Amino acid sequence: MSEGMGIGIDLGTANLLVFVEKKGIIFNEPSVVAFDYESGKIVAAGADAHQMIGKAHSKIAVIKPLRNGVISDMHAAKELLTYVLRKIENITEKQMSASTAVICCPSEVTKIERDVMIELAKTMGINDVFIEEEIKAAALGAGLDIFRAKGMMIVDIGGGSTDVGVLSFGDIVTSRTIRRAGNYVDGEIIKQIKKNQKVEIGELTAERCKMDLADLRDNAPVVVNRYAGRDIVVGIPKYVDVSTDDIREIILPTYEEIVKLIATVLKDTPPELSADIYLNGILLTGGGALIRGVEEFISSRIQVPVRVAHNPLTCVAEGAKYLLKNRGNYLVNPLQL
């Protein structure tokens, strides 16, 4: 009989992370897959497929299987995950059928969206599957003991959504999600540069602009970088100069929305737990937590200490191992198992 294993899946809009019991994180690359139109076979996946965005010819389809934190293309999601588990980790069909999988998702996904995720695992041959919230996994993966009678606030700024939740006694007390995060910011950068400078840039260039120049500090040094795009008036390639001030102006509304979301969740939080959060602060996770000055920006507006997890990009996947251990039993602390 084939031995099953525990598989943790952080099915992110921007990145896919797969955790396998006793092996750790086996895959941490963009959630992108490229297919050959004629044969339907995978040409590239992860980082290799990501580099093909906006550059592939008409015989190759480059697909992002997730949008706003939920599956938008079931076939592409299945093919990407199967590719990772079978081609990279050499997991057989028999091992898959004997395995247990946990899929982490935003806290406010609907029952239909959760059912789609369960169906995804089952079409891959994994029969024992359950869904858990990303903020719970992120807190565990960041090393927090969420099973104590102490309120903790997690803010997970991902690619497709921002999730804010308060945890106590091993579960979520209150939470909210907005579909504004890293990918939305990239889209706004493309839109504003096109509008203001009459130059169109691609997704990869917009992402690079954000990573190079995004800075929320009030007195941030001004840096100007040059990026290549296409002049929308005459249609020829053209360089465009983009500064930290330009990017700050574009990302500011999104981070103001995140601050409003945090304030809304705090209003719904019981007073005793609010007192704990005031003392212990807010933990930031996800790629959006890597923006320079984000801690000071949120802390100055909420008047609560804010810190970024030591592993903001991988904490959800790392927390999956604890979720696999306790399988929804909130009276058992998996950190002590």
C-alpha positions in Angstrom: 0.0 0.0 0.0 1.4 3.4 -0.9 2.1 5.8 1.9 0.2 9.0 1.8 1.6 12.4 2.9 0.5 15.8 4.1 0.4 18.4 1.4 -0.1 22.1 2.1 -1.1 24.4 -0.8 -0.9 28.2 -0.6 -2.8 28.9 -3.8 -1.9 32.5 -4.2 -2.9 34.8 -7.0 0.7 35.9 -7.5 2.6 32.9 -6.2 2.0 29.2 -5.7 3.7 27.6 -2.7 3.5 23.8 -2.1 4.6 22.3 1.2 5.1 18.5 1.5 5.4 16.8 5.0 9.0 16.0 6.0 10.4 17.8 2.9 9.3 21.4 3.5 8.4 23.9 0.7 9.1 22.2 -2.6 7.7 24.9 -4.9 7.7 28.7 -4.5 7.1 30.3 -7.9 4.6 32.6 -9.7 1.1 31.1 -10.3 1.5 31.0 -14.0 1.3 28.2 -16.5 1.9 28.2 -20.3 0.2 25.7 -22.7 0.8 24.7 -26.3 -2.5 25.5 -28.1 -2.4 22.5 -30.4 -1.3 19.7 -28.1 -2.6 21.2 -24.8 0.6 20.2 -23.1 2.4 22.4 -20.6 5.3 24.3 -22.1 6.4 26.1 -18.9 5.2 26.6 -15.3 6.1 29.0 -12.5 9.0 31.4 -13.0 9.6 30.2 -16.6 6.0 30.8 -17.6 6.0 34.2 -15.7 8.8 35.4 -17.9 6.6 34.6 -21.0 3.8 37.1 -20.0 3.3 39.6 -22.8 6.1 37.9 -24.9 4.6 34.6 -26.1 3.5 34.0 -29.7 -0.1 33.0 -30.7 0.6 29.3 -30.4 1.2 29.5 -26.7 -1.4 30.4 -24.1 0.1 31.9 -20.9 -2.5 31.7 -18.1 -2.8 32.9 -14.5 -5.3 30.3 -13.0 -6.2 32.6 -10.0 -7.8 36.0 -9.8 -8.5 38.0 -6.6 -7.6 35.0 -4.4 -9.9 32.5 -6.1 -9.7 30.0 -8.9 -10.7 31.5 -12.3 -9.4 28.7 -14.5 -10.0 25.2 -13.1 -8.2 23.4 -15.8 -5.1 25.5 -15.6 -5.0 25.3 -11.8 -5.3 21.6 -11.9 -2.5 21.2 -14.6 -0.2 23.6 -12.7 -0.6 21.7 -9.3 -0.4 18.3 -11.0 2.8 19.4 -12.8 4.3 20.5 -9.5 3.4 17.4 -7.5 4.1 14.8 -10.2 6.9 16.2 -12.3 8.9 18.0 -9.6 8.2 15.9 -6.6 7.5 12.5 -8.4 4.3 11.8 -6.4 2.5 8.9 -7.9 -1.3 8.6 -8.3 -1.5 6.0 -5.5 0.4 8.3 -3.2 -1.9 11.2 -4.1 -5.0 9.2 -3.3 -3.6 8.3 0.1 -2.6 11.9 0.9 -4.2 14.7 2.9 -4.2 18.2 1.5 -4.9 21.5 3.1 -5.6 24.5 0.7 -5.3 28.0 2.2 -7.6 30.7 1.0 -8.8 34.2 1.9 -11.2 34.3 4.9 -14.2 35.7 2.9 -14.3 33.3 0.0 -17.8 32.0 -0.6 -18.9 28.4 -0.1 -19.0 27.9 -3.9 -15.4 29.1 -4.2 -14.4 26.7 -1.4 -16.2 23.9 -3.1 -14.2 24.7 -6.3 -11.0 24.3 -4.4 -12.0 21.0 -2.9 -13.1 19.8 -6.3 -9.7 20.9 -7.7 -7.9 18.6 -5.2 -10.3 15.7 -5.9 -9.8 16.0 -9.7 -6.0 15.6 -8.9 -6.8 12.4 -7.1 -6.5 13.7 -3.5 -9.7 12.6 -1.7 -8.9 13.9 1.8 -8.8 17.6 1.5 -9.9 20.6 3.7 -9.8 24.3 3.5 -8.3 26.7 6.0 -7.9 30.5 6.1 -4.6 32.1 5.0 -4.4 34.4 8.0 -4.5 31.4 10.4 -1.8 29.6 8.5 0.3 32.8 8.2 0.2 33.4 12.0 1.3 29.8 12.7 4.0 30.0 10.0 5.3 33.2 11.5 5.8 31.5 14.8 2.8 32.9 16.7 1.0 30.7 19.3 -2.6 31.5 18.2 -4.0 28.9 20.7 -3.6 31.1 23.7 -6.3 33.3 25.1 -4.7 36.3 23.5 -5.9 38.5 20.7 -3.6 38.8 17.6 -4.2 40.7 14.4 -2.8 39.5 11.1 -2.8 41.6 7.9 -2.0 39.5 4.8 -1.4 41.7 1.8 -1.2 39.2 -1.1 -1.4 39.4 -4.9 -5.2 39.3 -5.4 -6.6 40.2 -2.0 -5.9 41.7 1.4 -7.0 39.7 4.4 -7.3 41.2 7.9 -8.3 39.0 10.8 -8.2 38.7 14.6 -7.3 35.4 16.1 -7.8 33.9 19.6 -8.0 30.4 21.0 -6.9 28.9 17.6 -9.5 30.4 15.4 -10.6 33.6 13.7 -12.8 35.9 15.8 -13.5 38.5 13.1 -12.1 39.1 9.7 -12.6 41.1 6.5 -11.2 40.8 2.9 -10.9 43.3 0.1 -9.9 42.5 -3.5 -7.2 45.1 -3.5 -3.5 44.0 -3.3 -0.3 43.7 -5.3 -1.9 42.9 -8.7 -4.3 45.8 -8.4 -1.4 48.1 -7.7 0.4 46.8 -10.8 -2.7 47.5 -12.9 -2.9 51.0 -11.5 0.8 51.7 -12.4 0.1 50.6 -16.0 -3.0 52.8 -16.1 -1.4 55.9 -14.7 1.8 55.8 -16.8 -0.3 55.3 -19.9 -2.6 58.3 -18.9 0.1 60.7 -17.7 3.1 59.9 -20.0 1.3 58.3 -23.0 3.5 55.2 -22.7 2.2 51.7 -22.3 4.2 49.3 -20.2 3.7 45.6 -19.6 2.8 43.6 -16.5 6.3 42.5 -15.7 7.6 46.1 -16.1 4.9 47.4 -13.8 5.8 44.9 -11.2 9.4 45.8 -11.4 8.5 49.5 -11.0 6.6 48.7 -7.8 9.5 46.6 -6.4 12.2 49.1 -7.3 10.4 52.4 -6.3 7.5 51.8 -4.0 8.1 53.6 -0.7 5.5 54.8 1.8 7.8 56.9 4.0 7.1 60.6 4.2 10.7 61.7 3.7 11.7 58.9 1.3 14.7 59.7 -0.9 13.6 60.5 -4.5 14.8 57.9 -7.0 14.1 58.1 -10.7 14.4 55.0 -12.9 14.0 54.5 -16.6 11.7 51.8 -18.0 11.0 50.7 -21.6 7.5 50.7 -23.1 5.5 51.6 -26.2 4.5 55.1 -27.2 0.7 54.9 -27.6 0.6 57.9 -30.0 3.2 56.7 -32.7 3.5 53.1 -31.6 7.3 52.9 -31.3 9.4 51.8 -28.3 10.1 54.5 -25.9 11.7 55.0 -22.5 9.8 56.5 -19.6 11.2 58.0 -16.4 9.3 57.0 -13.3 10.1 58.3 -9.8 9.4 57.2 -6.2 6.9 60.1 -5.9 5.0 58.8 -9.0 4.7 55.3 -7.5 3.9 56.6 -4.0 1.0 58.6 -5.5 -0.3 55.5 -7.3 0.0 53.0 -4.4 -1.2 55.4 -1.6 -5.0 54.9 -2.3 -4.7 51.1 -2.0 -2.8 51.3 1.3 -5.3 53.9 2.6 -8.0 51.3 1.8 -6.0 48.7 3.8 -5.8 51.1 6.8 -9.6 51.6 6.6 -10.1 47.8 6.5 -7.9 47.4 9.6 -9.9 50.1 11.4 -13.2 48.3 10.4 -12.0 45.0 11.8 -10.8 46.7 15.0 -14.3 48.2 15.5 -15.8 44.7 15.3 -13.2 43.3 17.8 -14.3 42.6 21.4 -12.6 45.1 23.9 -10.5 42.5 25.7 -9.0 41.4 22.4 -8.5 45.0 21.3 -6.4 45.6 24.4 -4.2 42.6 23.5 -3.7 43.9 20.0 -2.8 47.4 21.3 -0.1 45.7 23.5 1.1 43.1 21.0 0.7 45.0 17.8 -0.3 43.9 14.2 1.6 41.4 12.2 2.0 42.0 8.4 2.4 39.1 6.0 2.4 38.7 2.2 4.3 40.4 -0.6 2.6 43.7 0.0 4.3 43.8 3.5 7.7 44.2 1.7 6.9 47.8 0.5 9.3 50.1 2.2 7.8 52.1 5.1 4.6 50.1 5.3 5.0 49.5 9.1 5.3 53.2 9.9 2.5 54.1 7.5 0.0 51.8 9.1 1.2 52.4 12.7 0.9 56.2 12.4 -2.7 56.0 11.3 -3.9 53.2 13.5 -1.8 54.1 16.6 -0.8 50.5 17.2 2.6 48.9 16.9 3.1 47.1 13.5 5.8 44.6 12.4 6.5 42.5 9.4 6.8 38.7 9.8 10.4 37.4 9.3 9.1 35.2 6.5 6.2 37.2 4.9 6.2 35.4 1.6 6.4 31.8 2.9 4.6 31.9 6.3 1.3 30.6 4.9 2.9 27.5 3.4 5.0 27.0 6.5 1.9 27.2 8.7 0.3 24.5 6.6 2.3 21.8 8.5 0.6 22.8 11.7 -2.9 22.9 10.2 -2.3 19.3 8.8 -1.4 18.2 12.3 -4.5 19.4 14.2 -7.1 19.2 11.3 -9.5 21.8 12.8 -9.3 20.7 16.4 -8.9 24.0 18.2 -8.5 22.4 21.6 -5.2 20.8 20.5 -2.2 23.0 20.0 -0.2 21.7 17.0 2.8 23.7 18.0 3.2 21.3 20.9 2.7 18.1 18.8 
